[in-house]
Amino acid sequence: MNSEDINAFQWIEALFKSRYKPLRAYAYRFVNDKYMAEDIVQDVFLELWARRDSIRFHDTEAVRAWLFTSVYHRSINALMRKRPDKQLTLDHVQEAKTVESFLNPYIQNQEESLILKELDHEIAGFIKTLPPQCKKVFTLSRSTGLKNIEIAEQLGISIKAVEKQIGKALRELKNHLKKQGFF
C-alpha cells in the first residue's frame, strides 16, 4: 500500500466512524431491516474505497452528499430486490422522498453537531501545543473574553505583545485546521 492509499484509508476510516450510525439510521428508514441497513452502509463505504482515486477527500460536503445519495439509491434498489413480485410504485418512491426530505434536516443538524464537536476538540488540542505565553494570552482573549488592554495589564506585557501573540496563535490555528481538513 502506498502513502496515498494509507492516507485515503485513514480518512475513510475516520469518516466511517463518524458517519456510520447516521447513514445506517437513514438506510433503516427505507428498508426497515437493521442487518440490511448495515450491509447497505458497508457496501457504500466499500464503493468509496474503490473510488478513492476519483474522489476529492478535502471536499467533505461533496463526500457527505455522495454517501447519503448512495445509501438512498442502494436502499431503494434493495427494496426492489426484496420484493420482486411487487413493483415499487410511484407512491412508494414519493413516500421514500418524503421521508428523505423529513430526515435530511435532522441528519444535517446531527452531522453539523458532530463536526462542531470535532472542531472544538481539534482547537482545544491545538491550544495545548502553543508556547506557554502564547497559550495564556490566547486563552485569556478567547475563552475569558478579556480585552487586549486587560490581558496586557494582567500579564504585565505591552498591548503590542498581546496582539502579536494572538495573531501568531490565530495564524497557526488556521494553518493547523487547514491541514486537518476543516477549511
KAPE-V455646 format. One record per helix or strand of 2 or more residues. SS is the DSSP state (helix for helix, strand for strand). FROM is the first residue (numbers start at 1). TO is the last residue. If there is no record, write none. Layout:
# KAPE-V455646
((SS	FROM	TO) (SS	FROM	TO))
This chain:
# KAPE-V455646
((helix	3	31) (helix	34	50) (helix	60	82) (helix	90	129) (helix	132	142) (helix	148	155) (helix	159	179))
